[in-house]
Amino acid sequence: MQDKEEERALVNVERKLTADGFTKDFTVTDGRLHTMDTDSNRSYGPEEVTIVDFYRFEGESNPDDMSILYAIEANDGTRGTISNAFGTYADEGVDAFLRKVEDLGKNLDKAHK
């Protein structure tokens, strides 16, 4: 169970991200990022998205309760969030996808220098 301070912080971050246009909820299935809404249901490969920002939340009573909320923008302008536990409880599919996105970003940074 999250403590109240952490819960308020998460709600505040989600509210700010929504105000900034990160309105979609994402999930990872079969190595692709998908919007969770039924009306658009788009999917993206790691090369089609950028991690704009991320926020870590750690449970005070149990450090193993850490989670990370990622703000993601796709190359077509779709913006949304995806969260994942950290460490033992992490979803390996989400982890693997986001690692690929990060690795591609690092490669792009090197190519631009």
C-alpha positions in Angstrom: 0.0 0.0 0.0 1.3 3.4 -0.9 1.7 6.0 1.8 -0.4 9.2 1.5 2.5 11.5 0.6 3.7 9.3 -2.2 0.1 8.9 -3.5 -0.4 12.7 -3.5 2.9 13.2 -5.3 1.9 10.6 -8.0 -1.5 12.2 -8.4 0.2 15.7 -8.8 2.7 14.4 -11.4 -0.1 12.6 -13.4 -2.2 15.8 -13.3 0.7 17.9 -14.5 1.5 15.4 -17.3 -2.1 15.4 -18.4 -2.1 19.2 -18.5 1.0 19.0 -20.7 -0.8 16.7 -23.2 0.4 13.3 -22.0 -3.2 11.9 -22.1 -2.8 8.4 -23.4 -2.1 5.3 -21.3 0.4 3.0 -22.8 1.1 -0.7 -22.4 3.7 -3.0 -23.9 2.6 -6.2 -25.8 4.8 -8.4 -28.0 7.6 -5.9 -27.9 5.6 -2.9 -29.1 4.1 0.1 -27.2 0.3 0.3 -27.5 -2.3 2.9 -26.6 -4.8 1.4 -24.3 -7.8 3.2 -25.7 -10.1 1.3 -28.0 -10.8 4.2 -30.4 -7.2 4.6 -31.7 -5.3 1.6 -30.5 -2.0 2.5 -32.1 1.2 0.7 -31.6 4.9 1.8 -31.9 8.3 0.3 -32.1 11.2 1.5 -29.9 12.5 3.6 -32.8 9.2 5.5 -33.0 9.0 6.9 -29.4 11.0 9.1 -27.1 11.1 9.1 -23.3 10.5 12.8 -22.5 10.8 12.5 -18.8 10.4 10.0 -15.9 9.5 10.1 -12.2 10.5 7.7 -9.5 8.3 6.9 -6.6 9.5 4.9 -3.6 7.4 3.6 -0.8 8.6 4.8 2.6 7.7 1.7 4.4 9.2 -0.6 1.8 11.9 0.5 -0.6 11.0 -2.5 -2.8 7.8 -0.7 -3.6 9.6 1.6 -6.0 7.9 2.4 -9.3 8.7 4.7 -12.3 6.3 6.7 -14.4 7.5 7.5 -17.9 6.3 10.4 -20.0 6.5 9.2 -23.7 6.0 10.9 -27.0 5.6 9.0 -30.3 6.8 10.2 -33.6 3.2 11.0 -34.7 2.7 13.4 -31.7 0.8 10.9 -29.5 1.8 11.6 -25.9 1.1 9.4 -22.9 2.5 7.6 -19.9 3.5 4.1 -18.8 4.5 3.0 -15.4 6.6 0.1 -14.2 7.7 -1.4 -10.9 11.4 -1.2 -10.2 13.6 -4.2 -9.5 12.2 -7.6 -8.6 8.6 -6.7 -9.5 9.3 -5.0 -12.9 7.4 -6.1 -15.9 10.2 -7.5 -18.1 8.4 -6.6 -21.4 8.1 -3.0 -20.4 11.7 -2.9 -19.1 13.1 -4.4 -22.3 11.1 -2.0 -24.5 12.2 1.1 -22.6 15.8 -0.1 -22.6 15.7 -0.3 -26.4 14.2 3.2 -26.5 16.9 4.5 -24.2 19.7 2.8 -26.3 18.3 4.3 -29.5 18.3 7.7 -27.9 21.9 7.3 -26.8 22.8 6.3 -30.3 21.0 9.3 -31.8 22.8 11.6 -29.3 26.2 10.2 -30.5 25.2 10.6 -34.1 24.4 14.3 -33.7 27.7 15.2 -32.0 
